[in-house]
Amino acid sequence: MQITVEAEVAAPIDLVWVCWTTPEHILQWNAASDDWHTTEAQVDLRVGGTFRSRMEAKDGSMGFDFEGTYTTVRPLTLLEASFGGRQLSVAFEQDGDVVRIRETFDAEPSQPIDMQRDGWQAILDNFVRHVAQVAAA
């Protein structure tokens, strides 16, 4: 089963792309809730290149690595990757002053669908807030 989350951000597509693909920015937005954060991010943005983010609870009680390999890199429009035996697609579409972001990923069979959707949506919503702050600066 695949899950899709979507959001829109009022920012130029090149800024959206940089915020999505640059480790310094990923550290700022990649968390589903305020009690988690990303402590490390790496991006090798090319087909066959890898990405990795270390996500940890702020109280130090747990953490995990989210990592995968890019299978498609079309700057400003599409990223596809494999991670943990699953697939991910992130599409970026400029529509006037707004960029639509659509993430579609294979669900993890051992976790509730609603929990996965809500978590990925929360991270995407954090991304939108981050881009808006960067755009306003």
C-alpha positions as CSV (number, residue, x, y, z in Angstrom):
1,M,0.0,0.0,0.0
2,Q,1.2,3.5,-0.8
3,I,0.5,6.6,1.3
4,T,0.5,10.2,-0.1
5,V,0.9,13.4,1.8
6,E,0.8,16.9,0.2
7,A,1.4,20.5,1.0
8,E,1.8,23.9,-0.7
9,V,4.3,26.6,0.1
10,A,4.4,30.2,-1.3
11,A,8.0,30.3,-2.3
12,P,10.2,30.1,-5.4
13,I,10.8,26.5,-6.6
14,D,14.6,26.9,-6.4
15,L,14.3,27.9,-2.7
16,V,12.0,24.9,-2.0
17,W,14.5,22.6,-3.7
18,V,17.5,23.9,-1.7
19,C,15.6,23.6,1.6
20,W,14.6,20.0,0.7
21,T,18.0,18.8,-0.4
22,T,20.6,20.7,1.7
23,P,21.7,19.1,5.0
24,E,21.8,22.5,6.8
25,H,18.1,23.1,6.0
26,I,17.1,19.4,6.7
27,L,18.4,19.8,10.2
28,Q,15.9,22.7,10.7
29,W,12.7,21.0,9.6
30,N,13.0,17.2,9.7
31,A,10.9,16.3,12.7
32,A,7.3,15.1,13.3
33,S,6.9,16.8,16.7
34,D,8.6,19.3,18.9
35,D,10.1,16.6,21.1
36,W,12.2,15.2,18.2
37,H,14.9,16.6,16.1
38,T,17.4,15.7,13.4
39,T,20.9,15.7,14.7
40,E,22.7,14.8,11.4
41,A,21.9,14.9,7.7
42,Q,23.8,13.8,4.7
43,V,22.8,14.1,1.0
44,D,24.6,12.9,-2.1
45,L,22.1,14.2,-4.6
46,R,22.6,12.1,-7.7
47,V,21.2,8.8,-9.0
48,G,22.9,6.1,-6.9
49,G,23.7,8.7,-4.3
50,T,22.6,8.2,-0.7
51,F,20.8,10.3,1.9
52,R,20.7,9.8,5.6
53,S,19.1,11.6,8.5
54,R,19.6,10.8,12.2
55,M,16.4,11.5,14.1
56,E,16.4,11.5,17.9
57,A,14.1,12.2,20.8
58,K,15.3,15.4,22.4
59,D,15.4,13.6,25.8
60,G,17.8,11.1,24.4
61,S,15.5,8.2,25.0
62,M,15.6,6.9,21.4
63,G,16.7,7.6,17.9
64,F,16.9,6.1,14.4
65,D,18.5,6.6,11.0
66,F,16.4,7.3,7.9
67,E,18.4,6.4,4.9
68,G,18.1,5.4,1.3
69,T,19.4,5.7,-2.3
70,Y,18.2,8.1,-5.0
71,T,16.9,6.3,-8.1
72,T,15.7,9.5,-9.9
73,V,16.9,13.0,-9.5
74,R,15.2,15.6,-11.7
75,P,16.3,19.0,-10.3
76,L,13.3,21.2,-9.2
77,T,10.7,18.6,-10.1
78,L,11.2,15.0,-8.9
79,L,13.1,12.9,-6.4
80,E,12.7,9.1,-6.2
81,A,14.5,6.8,-3.8
82,S,14.5,3.4,-2.3
83,F,14.7,3.1,1.5
84,G,14.5,0.0,3.6
85,G,13.1,-2.1,0.8
86,R,10.4,0.5,0.1
87,Q,10.0,3.3,-2.5
88,L,9.6,7.0,-2.1
89,S,8.6,9.7,-4.6
90,V,8.7,13.5,-4.0
91,A,7.2,15.7,-6.7
92,F,7.6,19.4,-6.8
93,E,5.2,21.4,-9.0
94,Q,5.4,25.2,-9.4
95,D,1.9,26.8,-9.9
96,G,2.3,30.6,-10.0
97,D,3.7,31.7,-6.6
98,V,3.0,28.3,-5.0
99,V,4.9,25.1,-5.0
100,R,3.0,21.9,-4.5
101,I,4.9,19.1,-2.8
102,R,3.6,15.5,-3.1
103,E,5.3,12.7,-1.2
104,T,4.2,9.1,-2.0
105,F,5.8,6.2,-0.2
106,D,5.3,2.5,0.5
107,A,3.7,2.0,3.8
108,E,5.6,0.0,6.5
109,P,3.5,-3.1,7.1
110,S,4.2,-3.3,10.8
111,Q,2.9,0.3,11.6
112,P,-0.7,1.7,11.5
113,I,-1.3,3.6,8.2
114,D,-2.8,6.6,10.0
115,M,0.2,6.9,12.2
116,Q,2.6,6.8,9.2
117,R,0.5,9.3,7.3
118,D,0.2,11.7,10.2
119,G,3.9,11.5,11.0
120,W,5.0,12.2,7.4
121,Q,2.4,15.0,7.1
122,A,3.7,16.6,10.2
123,I,7.3,16.6,8.9
124,L,6.0,18.0,5.6
125,D,4.1,20.7,7.5
126,N,7.4,21.6,9.3
127,F,9.1,21.8,6.0
128,V,6.5,24.3,4.7
129,R,7.0,26.5,7.9
130,H,10.7,26.4,7.5
131,V,10.6,27.4,3.8
132,A,8.2,30.3,4.6
133,Q,10.6,31.5,7.3
134,V,13.6,31.4,5.0
135,A,11.6,33.1,2.2
136,A,10.5,35.9,4.6
137,A,14.1,36.5,5.8
